[in-house]
């Protein structure tokens, strides 16, 4: 038995001759504590839906990748991450999760759980590739809502690589895409601002 999300992994991670379990009906925000900056999500929401769930509470996912079809538990289990040297990937935001084991037992994985099994499940299950069971609910850290000022441009690869360490420390989020056979890359830089900061669309 394997859980399947968006099928976004480049490997046959969810392939099985047994049963595939889809968590799409385990939607929604189960709980939110804006003061503690923590939320509990069902196992099935796609990343693209989560901002609208969190926005009314003044919180947001602290970091995210460029694409958003994945389920939240799929993104956690496969080590999905965004950019920014000061920000962790999804697995680093997890503070606990509920998991159904192959035996049918439901466990609450937590780093401070009294039972060693639950502590081990927490440490090994955050990027568990679905091998330890099916994560049905997750507790995560969130950030105060924010907006991003985005800049995208083409630049010679030699210029990017020459000072890349300094560049990534000078902005919240920096990434580049090199086009093989050329000496040019597409550079994306995002700077965080409070949620009430004036915004305008990328032109």
C-alpha positions as CSV (number, residue, x, y, z in Angstrom):
1,X,0.0,0.0,0.0
2,X,1.4,3.4,-1.0
3,X,0.1,7.0,-0.8
4,X,0.0,8.9,-4.0
5,X,-0.2,12.7,-4.4
6,X,0.4,14.7,-7.6
7,X,2.8,12.2,-9.1
8,X,5.3,15.0,-9.3
9,X,8.4,13.0,-8.3
10,X,10.7,12.1,-11.1
11,X,11.0,8.5,-9.9
12,X,8.3,5.8,-9.6
13,X,8.1,6.5,-5.9
14,X,4.4,5.6,-5.5
15,X,4.5,2.7,-7.9
16,X,3.1,-0.5,-6.4
17,X,1.4,-3.8,-7.4
18,X,-0.8,-3.3,-4.3
19,X,-3.1,-0.5,-3.3
20,X,-2.6,3.2,-4.0
21,X,-4.2,5.6,-1.4
22,X,-5.2,9.1,-2.6
23,X,-5.5,11.6,0.2
24,X,-7.4,14.3,-1.8
25,X,-10.4,14.1,0.5
26,X,-8.3,14.8,3.6
27,X,-8.5,18.5,2.9
28,X,-8.4,21.7,4.9
29,X,-7.0,23.5,7.8
30,X,-7.7,21.4,10.9
31,X,-6.3,23.9,13.4
32,X,-4.4,27.2,13.6
33,X,-2.6,29.1,16.4
34,X,-1.5,32.4,14.9
35,X,0.2,33.5,18.1
36,X,2.4,30.3,18.1
37,X,2.7,30.5,14.3
38,X,1.6,26.9,14.0
39,X,-1.1,25.1,11.9
40,X,-2.5,21.6,11.5
41,X,-3.3,20.5,8.0
42,X,-5.1,17.5,6.7
43,X,-2.8,15.2,4.6
44,X,-4.3,16.0,1.2
45,X,-4.3,19.8,0.4
46,X,-2.3,20.7,-2.6
47,X,0.3,23.4,-2.1
48,X,-1.6,25.8,-4.4
49,X,-4.6,25.8,-2.1
50,X,-2.8,26.3,1.2
51,X,-2.2,30.1,0.9
52,X,-5.9,30.8,0.7
53,X,-6.5,28.6,3.8
54,X,-3.9,30.5,5.8
55,X,-4.3,34.1,4.6
56,X,-7.5,34.8,6.7
57,X,-5.4,34.0,9.8
58,X,-2.5,36.3,8.9
59,X,0.0,33.5,8.3
60,X,1.7,31.8,5.4
61,X,4.0,29.0,4.4
62,X,7.5,30.4,5.1
63,X,9.0,28.9,2.0
64,X,7.9,27.1,-1.1
65,X,9.2,25.9,-4.5
66,X,8.3,27.2,-7.9
67,X,5.6,24.6,-8.6
68,X,2.5,23.9,-6.5
69,X,0.6,20.8,-7.6
70,X,2.0,18.6,-4.9
71,X,0.1,17.5,-1.8
72,X,1.5,18.9,1.4
73,X,2.4,15.5,2.8
74,X,3.9,14.5,-0.6
75,X,6.0,17.6,-0.5
76,X,7.2,16.9,3.0
77,X,7.9,13.2,2.4
78,X,10.0,13.9,-0.7
79,X,12.1,16.8,0.7
80,X,10.6,19.5,-1.4
81,X,12.1,22.9,-0.7
82,X,12.3,26.5,-2.0
83,X,15.2,28.8,-2.0
84,X,16.9,31.1,0.4
85,X,19.8,30.4,2.7
86,X,17.8,31.5,5.8
87,X,14.8,29.3,5.1
88,X,14.2,25.5,5.5
89,X,12.4,23.1,3.3
90,X,8.9,21.7,4.1
91,X,10.3,18.9,6.3
92,X,12.1,21.5,8.5
93,X,8.7,23.2,9.2
94,X,7.1,20.0,10.6
95,X,6.5,19.8,14.3
96,X,4.6,16.6,14.4
97,X,2.3,14.4,12.3
98,X,-0.2,11.6,12.5
99,X,0.8,8.5,10.6
100,X,-1.0,5.3,9.7
101,X,1.4,2.4,9.8
102,X,1.3,-0.8,7.7
103,X,-0.2,-2.6,10.7
104,X,-3.1,-0.2,10.7
105,X,-1.9,1.4,13.9
106,X,-2.3,5.2,14.1
107,X,0.7,7.0,15.7
108,X,1.3,10.6,16.6
109,X,4.9,11.3,15.6
110,X,6.6,14.1,17.7
111,X,10.2,14.9,18.7
112,X,9.3,15.0,22.4
113,X,6.8,12.1,22.5
114,X,7.2,9.8,25.5
115,X,7.3,6.7,23.3
116,X,10.6,6.2,21.4
117,X,8.8,4.8,18.4
118,X,6.9,8.1,18.0
119,X,10.1,10.1,18.3
120,X,11.8,7.8,15.7
121,X,8.9,8.2,13.4
122,X,9.2,11.9,13.6
123,X,12.9,12.0,12.9
124,X,12.8,9.4,10.1
125,X,9.4,10.1,8.7
126,X,9.6,13.7,7.7
127,X,11.5,12.8,4.5
128,X,10.3,9.2,4.7
129,X,9.4,8.8,1.0
130,X,6.2,7.1,2.1
131,X,8.2,4.1,3.4
132,X,7.1,4.3,7.0
133,X,3.4,4.7,6.5
134,X,0.8,7.2,5.3
135,X,0.9,10.7,6.9
136,X,-2.7,11.8,7.4
137,X,-2.3,15.1,9.3
138,X,0.6,17.4,9.9
139,X,1.5,20.2,12.4
140,X,3.7,22.9,10.8
141,X,5.3,26.2,11.6
142,X,4.1,29.1,9.6
143,X,5.2,32.7,9.2
144,X,3.4,36.0,9.3
145,X,1.8,36.8,6.0
146,X,4.1,38.5,3.5
147,X,4.4,39.5,-0.1
148,X,7.3,39.1,-2.5
149,X,8.9,41.7,-4.7
150,X,10.1,39.7,-7.7
151,X,12.8,40.5,-10.2
152,X,13.5,38.3,-13.2
153,X,16.2,38.9,-15.9
154,X,18.7,37.2,-18.1
155,X,22.4,37.3,-17.2
156,X,25.6,35.7,-18.3
157,X,26.3,32.5,-16.3
158,X,29.9,33.7,-15.7
159,X,28.7,36.8,-13.9
160,X,26.2,34.8,-11.8
161,X,28.7,32.1,-10.7
162,X,31.5,34.7,-10.0
163,X,29.6,36.2,-7.0
164,X,26.8,33.7,-6.3
165,X,27.6,33.2,-2.6
166,X,27.4,37.0,-2.0
167,X,24.3,37.2,-4.1
168,X,22.3,34.6,-2.2
169,X,23.1,36.2,1.1
170,X,22.0,39.7,-0.2
171,X,18.4,38.6,-1.0
172,X,15.8,36.4,0.6
173,X,15.4,34.1,-2.4
174,X,17.7,33.7,-5.4
175,X,17.7,31.1,-8.1
176,X,18.8,30.8,-11.7
177,X,18.1,28.5,-14.6
178,X,20.9,27.9,-17.1
179,X,20.0,27.0,-20.7
180,X,22.5,24.4,-22.0
181,X,24.3,25.4,-25.1
182,X,24.3,29.1,-24.1
183,X,26.2,31.2,-21.7
184,X,23.0,32.9,-20.4
185,X,20.8,32.0,-17.4
186,X,17.4,33.2,-16.2
187,X,17.8,34.8,-12.8
188,X,14.9,35.1,-10.2
189,X,15.3,37.2,-7.1
190,X,12.5,37.6,-4.5
191,X,12.6,40.0,-1.6
192,X,10.1,39.7,1.3
193,X,7.9,42.5,2.5
194,X,5.1,42.7,5.1
195,X,1.7,41.7,3.8
196,X,0.5,45.3,3.6
197,X,3.4,46.4,1.4
198,X,2.1,47.9,-1.9
199,X,2.3,45.3,-4.7
200,X,2.1,45.3,-8.5
201,X,2.1,42.4,-11.0
202,X,5.3,41.3,-12.7
203,X,5.3,43.0,-16.1
